[in-house]
Every structure is written in C-alpha cells, then in structure tokens.
Amino acid sequence: MTALDDLDRLIIAELEQDARQTNAAVAAKVGSSEPTVRRRIDRLVEEEVIRIVAVATPFKLGYGVVAILGIQIDHKYMDQIERALSEMQEVRFAGITLGTYDVVVEAWFQSNEELLTFLRERLSKLNGIGRIDSLQVAKMVKYTYDWSAKNGNSS
C-alpha cells in the first residue's frame, strides 16, 4: 500500500471538491508549491491511489433504475464470475463480500424491463450464480466518492 502523508491527503481532498482546478490553485489551498503538487498528483495517479474522472449521477443521465444486487455464488466459479461482472456495461460496482452475500453489485438501467432482462438473460445464466436478491433504489440520499482525505485514513 502507498503511504500517504498529510500533504497527499490535503491534495486529494481538494481534488475531491473540484478535480478541474489547476495545480497552482490546489497548491495555494494546501500551502505548497505548484511543482510539488504536480509531482504528488502524478504519483498518486501512477500508483492508482486516485483517478481523475467525472462522477455521473445515474438518474440525471436517464438511468431510471439503479439496482443493488446481493448475489450468492458457488465459490469454485468465483474467478469466472468476477471476470464476467467486470465486463458487463451495466455493472458500475462489484465487490466480493463477507456475510450473507458473496458478491454485491450496483447496476444501472434505463427501465425495469432492462433490469429484468439483465437478471434473467445474463446474470442468472452465469455458471455458479445461486441466489440473487435485487433492491431497487427509489431515491439517492447520498452518492459521493470523497472517502479518503477527510476521514484521515492511513495506509
């Protein structure tokens, strides 16, 4: 794991607020120089600590159905299922979990029909898929990615 110091965390917090701001603007806010901030950001990206991306709001993009899927699987198919989920365009998050479900997935759809087709025709036909519990998100209360810097997590 990459060791993060206080300056790294401050830079990340600034980028979480506005990733489009210049390195000079970030430097002024965190009390550092522009070259230092540029090098730090380059290192954080290279080491895959952060990615500079746009975070879309699914409902505003026309995805009226956001589903959280709890999936129980036959563990001997874990690698195949991981690969298949990572290749599915509808899947926005997939994580191996401990507890009731083996895998939890967030997937976006434009309609309930698309969700049903996905469940029936694609997901349930994967070898090793057991039970699938589907929860449809009716309203997003919080949808954020500003996890690291403000929480003081260290590696």
C-alpha positions as CSV (number, residue, x, y, z in Angstrom):
1,M,0.0,0.0,0.0
2,T,1.1,3.5,-0.8
3,A,2.0,5.6,2.3
4,L,0.1,8.9,2.3
5,D,1.2,11.9,4.3
6,D,-0.8,15.0,5.3
7,L,0.0,16.8,2.1
8,D,-1.2,13.9,0.0
9,R,-4.5,13.9,1.9
10,L,-5.0,17.6,1.6
11,I,-4.3,17.4,-2.2
12,I,-6.8,14.5,-2.5
13,A,-9.4,16.5,-0.5
14,E,-9.0,19.4,-2.8
15,L,-9.3,17.3,-5.9
16,E,-12.4,15.6,-4.5
17,Q,-14.0,19.1,-4.2
18,D,-13.0,20.2,-7.7
19,A,-10.7,18.0,-9.9
20,R,-10.8,20.6,-12.6
21,Q,-8.9,23.2,-10.6
22,T,-5.3,23.9,-11.6
23,N,-2.3,22.5,-9.8
24,A,-1.5,26.1,-8.9
25,A,-4.9,26.6,-7.3
26,V,-4.5,23.3,-5.3
27,A,-1.0,24.4,-4.2
28,A,-2.3,27.7,-2.9
29,K,-5.0,26.0,-0.9
30,V,-2.8,23.3,0.6
31,G,0.2,25.6,1.3
32,S,2.6,24.0,-1.1
33,S,4.3,24.8,-4.5
34,E,2.8,24.0,-7.9
35,P,5.7,21.7,-8.9
36,T,5.3,19.7,-5.6
37,V,1.5,19.4,-6.1
38,R,2.0,18.3,-9.7
39,R,4.5,15.6,-8.8
40,R,2.3,14.4,-5.9
41,I,-0.8,14.2,-8.2
42,D,1.2,12.3,-10.8
43,R,2.5,9.9,-8.2
44,L,-1.0,9.3,-6.8
45,V,-2.4,8.6,-10.2
46,E,0.5,6.4,-11.2
47,E,0.2,4.4,-8.0
48,E,-3.6,4.1,-8.6
49,V,-4.4,5.9,-5.3
50,I,-6.6,8.2,-7.2
51,R,-8.2,8.6,-10.6
52,I,-9.2,11.9,-12.1
53,V,-12.7,11.2,-13.5
54,A,-16.1,12.7,-13.8
55,V,-18.7,11.1,-11.5
56,A,-22.1,10.8,-13.1
57,T,-25.4,10.9,-11.4
58,P,-27.3,7.9,-12.9
59,F,-30.9,9.4,-12.6
60,K,-29.8,12.6,-14.4
61,L,-28.2,10.5,-17.2
62,G,-31.5,8.8,-17.9
63,Y,-30.9,5.7,-15.8
64,G,-34.2,5.5,-14.0
65,V,-33.4,2.2,-12.3
66,V,-30.4,1.8,-10.0
67,A,-30.3,-1.7,-8.6
68,I,-28.2,-3.1,-5.7
69,L,-27.8,-6.9,-6.2
70,G,-26.8,-9.3,-3.4
71,I,-25.5,-12.5,-5.0
72,Q,-24.7,-15.9,-3.5
73,I,-22.4,-18.0,-5.7
74,D,-20.6,-21.3,-5.9
75,H,-17.1,-20.3,-4.9
76,K,-15.4,-22.6,-7.4
77,Y,-16.7,-20.2,-10.1
78,M,-15.5,-17.0,-8.3
79,D,-12.9,-16.1,-10.9
80,Q,-15.2,-16.6,-13.8
81,I,-18.0,-14.5,-12.1
82,E,-15.5,-11.7,-11.3
83,R,-14.4,-11.5,-14.9
84,A,-17.9,-11.6,-16.3
85,L,-19.2,-8.9,-13.9
86,S,-16.2,-6.6,-14.7
87,E,-17.1,-6.8,-18.4
88,M,-20.8,-6.0,-18.0
89,Q,-21.5,-2.5,-19.0
90,E,-24.5,-2.2,-16.7
91,V,-22.4,-3.0,-13.6
92,R,-20.9,0.1,-12.0
93,F,-19.6,-1.5,-8.9
94,A,-18.9,-5.1,-7.9
95,G,-17.3,-6.3,-4.7
96,I,-16.6,-9.6,-3.1
97,T,-18.1,-9.5,0.4
98,L,-18.2,-11.4,3.6
99,G,-21.5,-12.3,5.1
100,T,-24.9,-13.2,3.6
101,Y,-23.8,-12.4,0.0
102,D,-20.7,-13.4,-1.7
103,V,-20.9,-10.5,-4.2
104,V,-22.6,-7.1,-4.1
105,V,-23.2,-5.3,-7.3
106,E,-24.5,-1.8,-8.2
107,A,-26.0,-1.7,-11.7
108,W,-27.8,1.0,-13.8
109,F,-30.7,0.5,-16.2
110,Q,-33.0,2.8,-18.2
111,S,-36.0,0.7,-17.3
112,N,-37.4,-2.1,-15.2
113,E,-37.5,-4.2,-18.4
114,E,-33.8,-3.8,-18.9
115,L,-33.2,-4.8,-15.2
116,L,-35.4,-7.9,-15.7
117,T,-33.6,-8.9,-18.9
118,F,-30.2,-8.4,-17.3
119,L,-31.2,-10.7,-14.3
120,R,-32.9,-13.4,-16.5
121,E,-30.9,-13.4,-19.6
122,R,-27.4,-12.5,-18.5
123,L,-26.7,-12.7,-14.8
124,S,-28.6,-15.8,-13.8
125,K,-27.1,-17.7,-16.7
126,L,-23.6,-17.4,-15.4
127,N,-22.2,-20.7,-14.1
128,G,-22.0,-20.6,-10.3
129,I,-24.7,-17.9,-9.7
130,G,-27.0,-19.0,-6.9
131,R,-29.5,-16.7,-5.3
132,I,-29.8,-13.1,-6.5
133,D,-31.6,-10.5,-4.3
134,S,-32.4,-7.3,-6.1
135,L,-33.0,-4.0,-4.3
136,Q,-34.1,-1.1,-6.5
137,V,-33.0,2.4,-5.3
138,A,-36.1,4.7,-5.1
139,K,-34.2,7.8,-4.1
140,M,-30.5,8.6,-3.7
141,V,-29.9,10.2,-0.4
142,K,-26.1,10.4,-0.7
143,Y,-23.9,9.5,-3.6
144,T,-20.3,10.6,-3.0
145,Y,-16.7,9.5,-3.5
146,D,-14.9,11.8,-1.1
147,W,-13.7,9.0,1.2
148,S,-10.1,9.3,1.9
149,A,-8.7,12.6,2.9
150,K,-11.4,13.8,5.3
151,N,-11.6,10.6,7.1
152,G,-7.9,10.5,8.0
153,N,-7.4,7.0,6.7
154,S,-3.7,6.0,6.6
155,S,-2.0,3.1,4.9
